[in-house]
Amino acid sequence: MRHAGTLALVLAIALLPLRCGTNTSSSPPSKSTTSDAKEKIRDAVDATGEAAKAKKDEFVRDFQKGLDVLDMKLQALEQRAAEAKGDTKTELDEKVKVAKAKRDVAAKKLSELKEASHDRWEKVKDGVGNAFDDLKKAFE
């Protein structure tokens, strides 16, 4: 038994230097680790913002193209109305009037979308989509 106690003591003394080398304290991370983490977070936020801006810009371009196409249809409708006679002219003039009003609403919504910040544009885009759908229906 006496040898077991001596063996345990010798073993404990032998392992003591290994234990001293490890850092078991709960000290806060170093400044470099914290600043690295902050920089990574900042980079991620910047990348997210850039992606949202790119998505918004693409959405604006697509709707601007759609508005340009509908403007051409409106011009064609105005031309048909100018050449029409009688009841057809009255009907086409009313259709032009409605289409112009809806075009103005869609253009205003698109302008709001262009001005919206990248974190707010998602809320505005539904209004733009609805205005364009309404405008498309004016030509059906």
N, CA, C and O atoms as a DFTB+ gen file, in Angstrom:
560 C
 N C O
     1  1       0.803      -1.180       0.000
     2  2       0.000       0.000       0.000
     3  2       0.847       1.244       0.000
     4  3       0.537       2.260      -0.623
     5  1       1.965       1.109       0.752
     6  2       2.826       2.265       0.839
     7  2       3.396       2.614      -0.519
     8  3       3.619       3.791      -0.802
     9  1       3.635       1.649      -1.348
    10  2       4.163       1.882      -2.686
    11  2       3.126       2.578      -3.568
    12  3       3.487       3.371      -4.438
    13  1       1.872       2.295      -3.355
    14  2       0.808       2.912      -4.149
    15  2       0.742       4.406      -3.875
    16  3       0.557       5.193      -4.804
    17  1       0.888       4.807      -2.628
    18  2       0.879       6.228      -2.283
    19  2       2.089       6.938      -2.844
    20  3       1.986       8.067      -3.323
    21  1       3.236       6.284      -2.788
    22  2       4.466       6.862      -3.342
    23  2       4.345       6.973      -4.848
    24  3       4.741       7.981      -5.434
    25  1       3.799       5.945      -5.477
    26  2       3.615       5.956      -6.934
    27  2       2.673       7.082      -7.345
    28  3       2.921       7.754      -8.347
    29  1       1.616       7.295      -6.602
    30  2       0.678       8.369      -6.905
    31  2       1.339       9.723      -6.765
    32  3       1.108      10.619      -7.577
    33  1       2.164       9.880      -5.736
    34  2       2.868      11.135      -5.522
    35  2       3.856      11.403      -6.648
    36  3       3.943      12.530      -7.135
    37  1       4.585      10.407      -7.061
    38  2       5.557      10.550      -8.149
    39  2       4.833      10.873      -9.454
    40  3       5.276      11.728     -10.221
    41  1       3.746      10.202      -9.696
    42  2       2.967      10.446     -10.908
    43  2       2.412      11.864     -10.921
    44  3       2.432      12.524     -11.960
    45  1       1.923      12.334      -9.796
    46  2       1.384      13.691      -9.695
    47  2       2.473      14.718      -9.947
    48  3       2.239      15.715     -10.631
    49  1       3.657      14.488      -9.404
    50  2       4.776      15.409      -9.601
    51  2       5.216      15.400     -11.061
    52  3       5.586      16.442     -11.603
    53  1       5.181      14.245     -11.694
    54  2       5.583      14.134     -13.094
    55  2       4.593      14.846     -14.019
    56  3       5.004      15.417     -15.030
    57  1       3.333      14.823     -13.701
    58  2       2.309      15.441     -14.555
    59  2       2.113      16.922     -14.266
    60  3       1.469      17.623     -15.046
    61  1       2.651      17.402     -13.170
    62  2       2.481      18.795     -12.782
    63  2       2.952      19.773     -13.857
    64  3       2.234      20.736     -14.129
    65  1       4.120      19.583     -14.486
    66  2       4.550      20.534     -15.521
    67  2       3.578      20.562     -16.713
    68  3       3.387      21.618     -17.318
    69  1       2.983      19.463     -17.047
    70  2       2.017      19.437     -18.151
    71  2       0.779      20.258     -17.825
    72  3       0.249      20.960     -18.686
    73  1       0.333      20.172     -16.623
    74  2      -0.847      20.896     -16.167
    75  2      -0.601      22.399     -16.132
    76  3      -1.498      23.185     -16.438
    77  1       0.602      22.798     -15.762
    78  2       0.937      24.216     -15.661
    79  2       0.978      24.885     -17.023
    80  3       0.801      26.100     -17.115
    81  1       1.204      24.133     -18.066
    82  2       1.307      24.718     -19.402
    83  2      -0.036      25.037     -20.017
    84  3      -0.106      25.817     -20.968
    85  1      -1.091      24.463     -19.508
    86  2      -2.400      24.719     -20.104
    87  2      -3.030      25.932     -19.472
    88  3      -2.804      26.236     -18.301
    89  1      -3.823      26.621     -20.265
    90  2      -4.510      27.821     -19.788
    91  2      -5.956      27.454     -19.509
    92  3      -6.758      27.320     -20.433
    93  1      -6.283      27.295     -18.258
    94  2      -7.645      26.932     -17.899
    95  2      -8.433      28.119     -17.387
    96  3      -9.583      27.966     -16.976
    97  1      -7.839      29.289     -17.405
    98  2      -8.556      30.457     -16.902
    99  2      -9.609      30.876     -17.907
   100  3      -9.524      30.533     -19.086
   101  1     -10.581      31.603     -17.451
   102  2     -11.639      32.074     -18.338
   103  2     -11.410      33.543     -18.665
   104  3     -12.321      34.366     -18.577
   105  1     -10.177      33.855     -19.042
   106  2      -9.856      35.237     -19.374
   107  2     -10.513      35.603     -20.697
   108  3     -10.739      34.728     -21.533
   109  1     -10.820      36.869     -20.900
   110  2     -11.474      37.295     -22.134
   111  2     -10.541      37.114     -23.317
   112  3      -9.322      37.072     -23.148
   113  1     -11.106      37.005     -24.522
   114  2     -10.267      36.837     -25.703
   115  2      -9.380      38.070     -25.898
   116  3      -9.696      39.165     -25.434
   117  1      -8.296      37.865     -26.577
   118  2      -7.363      38.971     -26.797
   119  2      -7.992      40.012     -27.707
   120  3      -8.987      39.752     -28.382
   121  1      -7.391      41.201     -27.712
   122  2      -7.912      42.294     -28.534
   123  2      -7.874      41.943     -30.007
   124  3      -8.772      42.322     -30.759
   125  1      -6.841      41.222     -30.432
   126  2      -6.734      40.879     -31.843
   127  2      -7.848      39.926     -32.251
   128  3      -8.378      40.044     -33.355
   129  1      -8.209      38.999     -31.400
   130  2      -9.302      38.075     -31.703
   131  2     -10.623      38.831     -31.788
   132  3     -11.429      38.584     -32.685
   133  1     -10.842      39.742     -30.863
   134  2     -12.073      40.531     -30.862
   135  2     -12.142      41.429     -32.086
   136  3     -13.191      41.529     -32.723
   137  1     -11.046      42.078     -32.419
   138  2     -11.063      42.963     -33.581
   139  2     -11.214      42.159     -34.873
   140  3     -11.848      42.624     -35.821
   141  1     -10.632      40.951     -34.917
   142  2     -10.817      40.089     -36.083
   143  2     -12.286      39.720     -36.250
   144  3     -12.823      39.741     -37.358
   145  1     -12.921      39.385     -35.143
   146  2     -14.340      39.022     -35.189
   147  2     -15.188      40.209     -35.635
   148  3     -16.097      40.060     -36.451
   149  1     -14.884      41.387     -35.095
   150  2     -15.635      42.592     -35.480
   151  2     -15.457      42.890     -36.958
   152  3     -16.408      43.278     -37.636
   153  1     -14.243      42.711     -37.458
   154  2     -13.980      42.963     -38.874
   155  2     -14.747      41.978     -39.755
   156  3     -15.287      42.357     -40.795
   157  1     -14.792      40.717     -39.336
   158  2     -15.545      39.717     -40.104
   159  2     -17.029      40.044     -40.113
   160  3     -17.696      39.889     -41.137
   161  1     -17.543      40.491     -38.992
   162  2     -18.959      40.874     -38.914
   163  2     -19.215      42.069     -39.811
   164  3     -20.199      42.093     -40.550
   165  1     -18.331      43.067     -39.754
   166  2     -18.462      44.255     -40.595
   167  2     -18.444      43.865     -42.074
   168  3     -19.244      44.373     -42.859
   169  1     -17.539      42.970     -42.451
   170  2     -17.453      42.505     -43.836
   171  2     -18.738      41.793     -44.258
   172  3     -19.220      41.977     -45.376
   173  1     -19.284      40.984     -43.361
   174  2     -20.523      40.268     -43.666
   175  2     -21.681      41.244     -43.839
   176  3     -22.501      41.081     -44.742
   177  1     -21.752      42.246     -42.990
   178  2     -22.812      43.259     -43.100
   179  2     -22.667      44.023     -44.417
   180  3     -23.657      44.272     -45.105
   181  1     -21.437      44.394     -44.765
   182  2     -21.196      45.101     -46.019
   183  2     -21.595      44.250     -47.217
   184  3     -22.225      44.739     -48.154
   185  1     -21.224      42.974     -47.180
   186  2     -21.559      42.068     -48.283
   187  2     -23.069      41.907     -48.411
   188  3     -23.599      41.866     -49.521
   189  1     -23.756      41.816     -47.289
   190  2     -25.215      41.695     -47.314
   191  2     -25.842      42.957     -47.899
   192  3     -26.767      42.883     -48.708
   193  1     -25.337      44.103     -47.489
   194  2     -25.845      45.377     -48.018
   195  2     -25.614      45.507     -49.510
   196  3     -26.487      45.974     -50.242
   197  1     -24.437      45.093     -49.960
   198  2     -24.126      45.157     -51.388
   199  2     -25.020      44.210     -52.181
   200  3     -25.469      44.554     -53.275
   201  1     -25.280      43.036     -51.647
   202  2     -26.158      42.079     -52.329
   203  2     -27.580      42.625     -52.421
   204  3     -28.233      42.487     -53.455
   205  1     -28.060      43.240     -51.349
   206  2     -29.406      43.830     -51.362
   207  2     -29.477      44.971     -52.368
   208  3     -30.477      45.114     -53.072
   209  1     -28.432      45.780     -52.443
   210  2     -28.408      46.895     -53.394
   211  2     -28.417      46.361     -54.821
   212  3     -29.128      46.888     -55.676
   213  1     -27.635      45.325     -55.082
   214  2     -27.589      44.740     -56.423
   215  2     -28.954      44.167     -56.807
   216  3     -29.401      44.328     -57.942
   217  1     -29.611      43.502     -55.862
   218  2     -30.931      42.936     -56.119
   219  2     -31.943      44.048     -56.395
   220  3     -32.766      43.936     -57.303
   221  1     -31.875      45.112     -55.612
   222  2     -32.771      46.259     -55.810
   223  2     -32.527      46.879     -57.179
   224  3     -33.480      47.156     -57.908
   225  1     -31.263      47.101     -57.538
   226  2     -30.931      47.705     -58.826
   227  2     -31.443      46.860     -59.990
   228  3     -31.937      47.396     -60.982
   229  1     -31.324      45.555     -59.867
   230  2     -31.826      44.659     -60.919
   231  2     -33.349      44.754     -61.022
   232  3     -33.901      44.796     -62.122
   233  1     -34.008      44.789     -59.893
   234  2     -35.463      44.908     -59.853
   235  2     -35.903      46.217     -60.498
   236  3     -36.860      46.237     -61.272
   237  1     -35.210      47.308     -60.184
   238  2     -35.534      48.623     -60.762
   239  2     -35.347      48.588     -62.275
   240  3     -36.202      49.074     -63.016
   241  1     -34.234      48.016     -62.740
   242  2     -33.994      47.923     -64.188
   243  2     -35.105      47.144     -64.888
   244  3     -35.590      47.555     -65.942
   245  1     -35.507      46.015     -64.295
   246  2     -36.560      45.197     -64.902
   247  2     -37.870      45.969     -65.000
   248  3     -38.542      45.931     -66.031
   249  1     -38.231      46.667     -63.931
   250  2     -39.482      47.419     -63.970
   251  2     -39.389      48.639     -64.882
   252  3     -40.387      49.032     -65.486
   253  1     -38.214      49.238     -64.988
   254  2     -38.054      50.358     -65.922
   255  2     -38.245      49.869     -67.351
   256  3     -38.883      50.539     -68.163
   257  1     -37.690      48.695     -67.655
   258  2     -37.891      48.114     -68.990
   259  2     -39.375      47.847     -69.230
   260  3     -39.893      48.121     -70.313
   261  1     -40.055      47.314     -68.219
   262  2     -41.492      47.058     -68.342
   263  2     -42.271      48.343     -68.557
   264  3     -43.207      48.376     -69.355
   265  1     -41.896      49.395     -67.856
   266  2     -42.563      50.688     -68.022
   267  2     -42.319      51.230     -69.422
   268  3     -43.222      51.805     -70.029
   269  1     -41.120      51.057     -69.935
   270  2     -40.817      51.510     -71.303
   271  2     -41.681      50.785     -72.328
   272  3     -42.180      51.403     -73.268
   273  1     -41.860      49.481     -72.152
   274  2     -42.711      48.699     -73.061
   275  2     -44.158      49.183     -72.980
   276  3     -44.824      49.342     -74.004
   277  1     -44.637      49.415     -71.764
   278  2     -46.016      49.881     -71.607
   279  2     -46.193      51.306     -72.137
   280  3     -47.279      51.664     -72.593
   281  1     -45.147      52.112     -72.083
   282  2     -45.209      53.451     -72.683
   283  2     -45.405      53.358     -74.195
   284  3     -46.161      54.136     -74.777
   285  1     -44.724      52.408     -74.823
   286  2     -44.901      52.213     -76.273
   287  2     -46.325      51.753     -76.583
   288  3     -46.919      52.187     -77.570
   289  1     -46.867      50.882     -75.745
   290  2     -48.252      50.433     -75.941
   291  2     -49.220      51.602     -75.765
   292  3     -50.220      51.703     -76.476
   293  1     -48.916      52.478     -74.819
   294  2     -49.762      53.643     -74.592
   295  2     -49.719      54.574     -75.805
   296  3     -50.750      55.109     -76.214
   297  1     -48.546      54.766     -76.374
   298  2     -48.439      55.593     -77.576
   299  2     -49.239      54.992     -78.735
   300  3     -49.906      55.711     -79.479
   301  1     -49.164      53.680     -78.875
   302  2     -49.929      53.009     -79.936
   303  2     -51.428      53.163     -79.689
   304  3     -52.194      53.363     -80.632
   305  1     -51.845      53.072     -78.437
   306  2     -53.253      53.241     -78.096
   307  2     -53.701      54.670     -78.384
   308  3     -54.796      54.889     -78.903
   309  1     -52.856      55.641     -78.047
   310  2     -53.182      57.045     -78.347
   311  2     -53.317      57.266     -79.846
   312  3     -54.195      58.004     -80.294
   313  1     -52.452      56.628     -80.618
   314  2     -52.519      56.742     -82.074
   315  2     -53.826      56.150     -82.609
   316  3     -54.484      56.734     -83.470
   317  1     -54.182      54.985     -82.080
   318  2     -55.451      54.361     -82.505
   319  2     -56.630      55.246     -82.134
   320  3     -57.571      55.385     -82.915
   321  1     -56.588      55.848     -80.949
   322  2     -57.676      56.717     -80.501
   323  2     -57.777      57.956     -81.391
   324  3     -58.877      58.420     -81.692
   325  1     -56.639      58.482     -81.806
   326  2     -56.634      59.676     -82.665
   327  2     -57.229      59.386     -84.035
   328  3     -57.837      60.261     -84.652
   329  1     -57.054      58.163     -84.508
   330  2     -57.546      57.795     -85.837
   331  2     -58.975      57.266     -85.813
   332  3     -59.611      57.158     -86.861
   333  1     -59.479      56.939     -84.641
   334  2     -60.809      56.332     -84.529
   335  2     -61.908      57.379     -84.692
   336  3     -61.660      58.583     -84.629
   337  1     -63.130      56.886     -84.904
   338  2     -64.304      57.743     -85.082
   339  2     -65.452      57.233     -84.209
   340  3     -65.523      56.047     -83.886
   341  1     -66.319      58.119     -83.844
   342  2     -67.561      57.765     -83.163
   343  2     -67.356      57.135     -81.796
   344  3     -66.521      57.553     -80.994
   345  1     -68.181      56.086     -81.573
   346  2     -68.152      55.405     -80.277
   347  2     -66.793      54.758     -79.988
   348  3     -66.353      54.711     -78.839
   349  1     -66.139      54.265     -81.029
   350  2     -64.825      53.643     -80.857
   351  2     -63.822      54.672     -80.338
   352  3     -63.013      54.376     -79.458
   353  1     -63.887      55.897     -80.900
   354  2     -62.984      56.955     -80.446
   355  2     -63.247      57.284     -78.982
   356  3     -62.307      57.416     -78.198
   357  1     -64.504      57.417     -78.611
   358  2     -64.862      57.721     -77.224
   359  2     -64.345      56.622     -76.289
   360  3     -63.784      56.900     -75.229
   361  1     -64.544      55.395     -76.702
   362  2     -64.089      54.253     -75.892
   363  2     -62.566      54.234     -75.756
   364  3     -62.040      54.017     -74.664
   365  1     -61.861      54.461     -76.865
   366  2     -60.399      54.453     -76.828
   367  2     -59.849      55.660     -76.053
   368  3     -58.848      55.540     -75.346
   369  1     -60.498      56.811     -76.188
   370  2     -60.058      57.988     -75.425
   371  2     -60.156      57.723     -73.921
   372  3     -59.271      58.107     -73.156
   373  1     -61.233      57.066     -73.511
   374  2     -61.400      56.729     -72.084
   375  2     -60.326      55.728     -71.646
   376  3     -59.781      55.828     -70.547
   377  1     -60.033      54.769     -72.518
   378  2     -59.008      53.777     -72.198
   379  2     -57.635      54.448     -72.067
   380  3     -56.849      54.085     -71.192
   381  1     -57.347      55.423     -72.931
   382  2     -56.086      56.168     -72.864
   383  2     -56.010      56.950     -71.553
   384  3     -54.972      56.975     -70.893
   385  1     -57.119      57.582     -71.188
   386  2     -57.166      58.377     -69.950
   387  2     -56.869      57.493     -68.732
   388  3     -56.071      57.866     -67.873
   389  1     -57.501      56.341     -68.663
   390  2     -57.297      55.409     -67.546
   391  2     -55.859      54.888     -67.554
   392  3     -55.213      54.819     -66.508
   393  1     -55.366      54.525     -68.732
   394  2     -54.009      53.984     -68.835
   395  2     -52.963      55.030     -68.418
   396  3     -51.979      54.693     -67.760
   397  1     -53.176      56.291     -68.799
   398  2     -52.236      57.353     -68.418
   399  2     -52.217      57.530     -66.897
   400  3     -51.151      57.683     -66.299
   401  1     -53.379      57.511     -66.285
   402  2     -53.454      57.666     -64.827
   403  2     -52.732      56.507     -64.131
   404  3     -51.993      56.716     -63.169
   405  1     -52.949      55.297     -64.623
   406  2     -52.295      54.130     -64.026
   407  2     -50.792      54.138     -64.303
   408  3     -50.003      53.665     -63.484
   409  1     -50.405      54.671     -65.448
   410  2     -48.980      54.779     -65.788
   411  2     -48.306      55.756     -64.831
   412  3     -47.184      55.516     -64.385
   413  1     -48.985      56.854     -64.516
   414  2     -48.430      57.837     -63.588
   415  2     -48.235      57.228     -62.190
   416  3     -47.229      57.484     -61.528
   417  1     -49.206      56.425     -61.754
   418  2     -49.088      55.757     -60.453
   419  2     -47.899      54.796     -60.462
   420  3     -47.112      54.767     -59.517
   421  1     -47.773      54.011     -61.531
   422  2     -46.675      53.044     -61.631
   423  2     -45.324      53.766     -61.664
   424  3     -44.369      53.319     -61.028
   425  1     -45.239      54.874     -62.398
   426  2     -43.989      55.630     -62.468
   427  2     -43.634      56.223     -61.104
   428  3     -42.465      56.256     -60.721
   429  1     -44.645      56.689     -60.380
   430  2     -44.403      57.246     -59.047
   431  2     -43.891      56.155     -58.105
   432  3     -42.952      56.379     -57.341
   433  1     -44.509      54.979     -58.161
   434  2     -44.070      53.859     -57.319
   435  2     -42.639      53.439     -57.674
   436  3     -41.841      53.122     -56.791
   437  1     -42.327      53.441     -58.959
   438  2     -40.974      53.085     -59.382
   439  2     -39.971      54.117     -58.871
   440  3     -38.869      53.765     -58.452
   441  1     -40.353      55.374     -58.906
   442  2     -39.491      56.433     -58.371
   443  2     -39.261      56.247     -56.872
   444  3     -38.146      56.427     -56.383
   445  1     -40.317      55.889     -56.149
   446  2     -40.185      55.615     -54.709
   447  2     -39.222      54.448     -54.474
   448  3     -38.420      54.468     -53.540
   449  1     -39.315      53.447     -55.326
   450  2     -38.434      52.283     -55.207
   451  2     -36.981      52.681     -55.445
   452  3     -36.082      52.230     -54.736
   453  1     -36.757      53.524     -56.442
   454  2     -35.398      53.971     -56.731
   455  2     -34.803      54.726     -55.551
   456  3     -33.608      54.620     -55.277
   457  1     -35.634      55.484     -54.857
   458  2     -35.166      56.291     -53.730
   459  2     -35.065      55.517     -52.421
   460  3     -34.421      55.975     -51.477
   461  1     -35.696      54.351     -52.358
   462  2     -35.737      53.573     -51.119
   463  2     -34.347      53.035     -50.783
   464  3     -33.578      52.665     -51.669
   465  1     -34.045      53.000     -49.500
   466  2     -32.776      52.434     -49.054
   467  2     -32.799      50.923     -49.286
   468  3     -33.857      50.316     -49.451
   469  1     -31.597      50.332     -49.293
   470  2     -31.509      48.899     -49.589
   471  2     -32.192      48.044     -48.527
   472  3     -32.564      46.903     -48.803
   473  1     -32.362      48.570     -47.330
   474  2     -33.031      47.779     -46.297
   475  2     -34.542      48.015     -46.269
   476  3     -35.255      47.320     -45.545
   477  1     -35.038      48.973     -47.037
   478  2     -36.467      49.279     -47.068
   479  2     -37.126      48.913     -48.405
   480  3     -38.352      48.837     -48.488
   481  1     -36.343      48.692     -49.419
   482  2     -36.900      48.528     -50.754
   483  2     -37.803      47.308     -50.883
   484  3     -38.732      47.310     -51.691
   485  1     -37.542      46.274     -50.102
   486  2     -38.380      45.070     -50.155
   487  2     -39.839      45.414     -49.829
   488  3     -40.760      44.835     -50.405
   489  1     -40.043      46.357     -48.905
   490  2     -41.397      46.764     -48.526
   491  2     -42.058      47.563     -49.641
   492  3     -43.274      47.495     -49.816
   493  1     -41.266      48.319     -50.394
   494  2     -41.799      49.187     -51.446
   495  2     -42.093      48.391     -52.722
   496  3     -42.998      48.745     -53.478
   497  1     -41.345      47.335     -52.958
   498  2     -41.468      46.619     -54.238
   499  2     -42.844      46.007     -54.460
   500  3     -43.275      45.888     -55.607
   501  1     -43.543      45.618     -53.408
   502  2     -44.885      45.066     -53.586
   503  2     -45.823      46.111     -54.176
   504  3     -46.645      45.796     -55.037
   505  1     -45.702      47.336     -53.722
   506  2     -46.521      48.422     -54.268
   507  2     -46.221      48.659     -55.734
   508  3     -47.125      48.942     -56.520
   509  1     -44.954      48.546     -56.104
   510  2     -44.561      48.721     -57.500
   511  2     -45.157      47.597     -58.344
   512  3     -45.709      47.837     -59.418
   513  1     -45.041      46.388     -57.851
   514  2     -45.590      45.238     -58.582
   515  2     -47.087      45.351     -58.776
   516  3     -47.601      45.058     -59.856
   517  1     -47.783      45.769     -57.750
   518  2     -49.241      45.929     -57.856
   519  2     -49.604      47.023     -58.848
   520  3     -50.552      46.866     -59.619
   521  1     -48.860      48.138     -58.841
   522  2     -49.136      49.242     -59.769
   523  2     -48.901      48.804     -61.213
   524  3     -49.661      49.175     -62.107
   525  1     -47.841      48.011     -61.443
   526  2     -47.577      47.541     -62.796
   527  2     -48.618      46.523     -63.249
   528  3     -49.017      46.529     -64.414
   529  1     -49.053      45.668     -62.366
   530  2     -50.118      44.712     -62.718
   531  2     -51.381      45.453     -63.100
   532  3     -52.051      45.090     -64.067
   533  1     -51.711      46.494     -62.344
   534  2     -52.891      47.297     -62.624
   535  2     -52.759      48.004     -63.981
   536  3     -53.720      48.086     -64.745
   537  1     -51.562      48.506     -64.261
   538  2     -51.322      49.165     -65.536
   539  2     -51.428      48.183     -66.704
   540  3     -51.991      48.518     -67.747
   541  1     -50.894      46.984     -66.535
   542  2     -50.992      45.979     -67.601
   543  2     -52.442      45.647     -67.917
   544  3     -52.803      45.448     -69.077
   545  1     -53.266      45.589     -66.887
   546  2     -54.692      45.284     -67.081
   547  2     -55.392      46.366     -67.886
   548  3     -56.384      46.083     -68.557
   549  1     -54.903      47.585     -67.836
   550  2     -55.502      48.686     -68.592
   551  2     -55.362      48.469     -70.095
   552  3     -56.122      49.037     -70.879
   553  1     -54.395      47.652     -70.499
   554  2     -54.183      47.408     -71.924
   555  2     -54.841      46.123     -72.411
   556  3     -54.755      45.794     -73.594
   557  1     -55.488      45.404     -71.522
   558  2     -56.123      44.132     -71.926
   559  2     -57.474      44.372     -72.518
   560  3     -58.153      43.423     -72.913
